Amino acid sequence: MSKLLIGFFLVTVALAVGFYLMKPSAGKETQTVGASDYKDATFIIEGKPLKIGEAGVRYFGNELKTDLDGDGREDVAFILTQERGGSGTFFYAVAALNTDRGYVGSDGYLLGDRIAPQSTNVSQNPRHKYVVVFNYADRAPGEPMTTRPSAGKSAYLKLNPAAMQWGVVVPDFEGESR
């Protein structure tokens, strides 16, 4: 009986140590050293950590300075582009959180290829706390990529500061509480 208990104890300890060693860190923000300027932060574009000027990534603009995570600091949401060598220009919504270690970049949310960005604003819906609206023109469904973007679209996005990823917010969702 004592050998069985000792065996069970050793297996339990081995599992506990294994889970501890395999657990992810608390969040990307704690793993990332911040930059002194938001344009110098590292952003995740298509799964790759990149800075402006690397791999065809460029600063487009349409910046919005606002508190994105409720810490009282002014963060920045804006648009980056990436040209990958083909005819397309891919537009990404990104954020740079102003932390005590400097600016930490977010994951890029793909707005589209060869779109026409318009404005970036804070959502006017009173139920949308820390929601950013990226407005842009795109092509209508079925139109070729050579057609000039003319269909108005808006991406309502909220940053998850722990994961540094954007989440899509559905504007005027019928199921919202009043």
Buried (B, 14 or more C-beta within 10 A) or exposed (E): EEEEEEEEEEEEEEEEEEEEEEEEEEBBBEEBEBBEEBBBBBBBBEEEEBBBEEEBBEBBEBBBEBBBBEEEEEBBBBBBBBEEEEEBBBBBBBBBBBBEEBBBBBBBBBBBBBBBBBEBBBBEBEEBEBBBBBBBBBBEEEEEEEEEBEEEBBBBBBBEBEEBBBEEBEBEEEEEEE
